[in-house]
């Protein structure tokens, strides 16, 4: 499958699950609040970015409210394909919309240059930048981890939540503007390695 089509398919598949979960709870008479933003505690460094909870249910009768996570979990597999942005190859491996791994090689990263993207998709005031749609969701990225050194580059994890594919492609463009030289999306099962390397790793 074409990588761009694969990303759209993955997005659509998760939105069907996420929005279907919201509608099912409402049909059952549950009070539902999609996309509740949990802001970081300024007294700690534990949550430098806001986290958006998938669904919060309110109390109904004797039932207490709770947090509902719509989770598919990570997956791995062979290379889906390669797409390009600004002359940089982006390898796309199997991925899920709610647990999306990004690995980038950037010689001298300037993470502050992601501010515009974060402001647009992650830390915007709900309802102020992204008005709710018919399901009550706001097209937000639910989570963005801090970059960690890994394998000569940096690994990050995202929960793209209700955000459109545009949010991901804009992030990739931002990495390219930061002079990224390698970008991988998703989890490889190792079969993209040279045959002799993969054989030794699998032995």
N, C-alpha and C positions, 0 to 999 in steps of 0.2 A: 504493500500500500504506500502511496505517496506520503512522505512525512507530514506535510501540511494537512492532508486529509485525515491522517491518523490522529493528529492532535485534535482536530475538530471532532472526530468520532469519539475520542476519549472524553472530551469536554461534554459532548451531548449525552453520552452514556451516564456520566456522573450526575448531570443536571436532572436527568430522568429519575435517577434514584433519590437524589436529594429533595427535589420538589415533590416527588411522589410520596416521600416520607412525611413532608409537611401536610400535604393534602389528606393523607390517610389519617393522621392524628386529628386534624380538624373534622373530618367526617365522623370520627369516633366521639366527637364532642369535647376534645381536649383543648384547653387554652394554649395556644402556640405563639411563641415569639421567636421568629427566625433571626439569626445573625445578631446576637447580643454581644456588644463590644466590651471586653474586659481590658481596662486601661492599666498600664504598668504602675506599680507603686514607686513613687519618686524617691522613697527612702531606701530602696533596694536596687540591685542591678540584675535581679533574677528575670525580669521580663522587659527588655529594652524596647520591644515592639508590642503594640496591642495584639490581643488574640481575639478572634471572633468565634464565639461558640455557635455551632451549627444550628441547634434548636434548644430553646429553653421552654419547658412546659410549665404553665401556672397551675396552682392548686384547683382541683375540681372536687367538691364535696369532701370526702375523706382522703382523697389522693393528694399527696404533697407534690410540689413542683420538682422538676428534675432536669438535668442536662442530657440531651440526646445527641450523640455523635453519629453522623452518617459516614461510616468508615469502610473503605474497600481494601486498604492495605497495599503495601508495595508488591511489585511483581518484577520478574527479570526475564531475559530471553535474548535471542540474537538481534543483531542490528536491524532496525526497521528501515532506515535510510538516512541519507544525509541531505540537509538543507543548508542554504547559505544566507548570510546576512553581512553586508558590507565586505564581501570577500573572505569571510571567515566560515569554515566548515563547521556545521553543528550536527553532531552525530545524535540520532534519536533512537533510543532503545525502548523496550516496553516500559510503560509508566502508567500511573494512575493520577487522576486529577487532584486527589486529596493527599497523596503522599508522593510528591514529585521531587526527585533528586536532581540537582544541577551541579555539575562539576565544571569548573573553569580554570584555565591557566592564564593568569594575568601577571606580567613581570612586576609591575608597580601599581597595585590596585589603589584607587582613590575612592573608597566606599561612599564618601560624601556625595559623589556624583550620581548616586542612586536616589538622592533625596526627592527629585521631581517625580520619579516613578513611585516611590513609597507614599508620597503625599497624595498621588492620584488614586492608588489602588489599595493601600494598606492602612494608612493612618487618617484618612479623611473622616470627617464627621458624618456618620450615617444619616441619610436623609437630606444632607446639605449639598453634597456633591453628587451622590447617587440616590436618586429618588426610588422608593420601593416600587416593584412591579406588582402584577396581579397576585403573586404568591407571597408578597411581603419581603422579598429578598432584594438586596441592594447592589448586586454585581461587585462583590468585594473579594479580595484575597484574604483568606482567614488566618494565615500564619506565614511568617518569613523568618527563618532561623538566622542566626549570626553566621558568617562564613568561618569555616574551620580549615586549617591546613590539612591537606590530604593528597598524597601521591604526587607531590610537586606542584599542586594547584590548590584550589579552594573548593570545598563542598558546601552546598547549602540545601536546605529542604523547604519546600513550600506546600501549603495547603491552599490551592487556588480557589477553593470554595465555589461561590457563584460567579466568579469573574469570567469574562469571555476570553477566548483565545487571544484577543488583542492584548490583554494584560501580559500574557507570557511573551508574545512577540516583541512587545515594547521593552520588556526586561532584557531579552536577548539583544535587542538593538542597543540598550544602555551598556551592556557588557562589551559589545563591539566598540562602542564609543570610548570605553575605558581601555582599549587596546588589548582585549582578550585575543589570544592566539589559538586556543582550543576550547570548545564548549561541548559538553556531553549532557544529554537529558536522559533520565531514566536509569535503569539498572541493567548492566550487561551480564549475561551468563558466562562470558569468557570466550564464546565461540568466534568473536570478532578478532581475537588475538591470532598471531601467526600460528599455523598448525602445530609446529614443534613446541612452541611455548604452551599452547592450550593442552597439548597431550601431556606435557610434564606436569602442568598444574592440576590436571584431572587424575593423574596417576596416584 
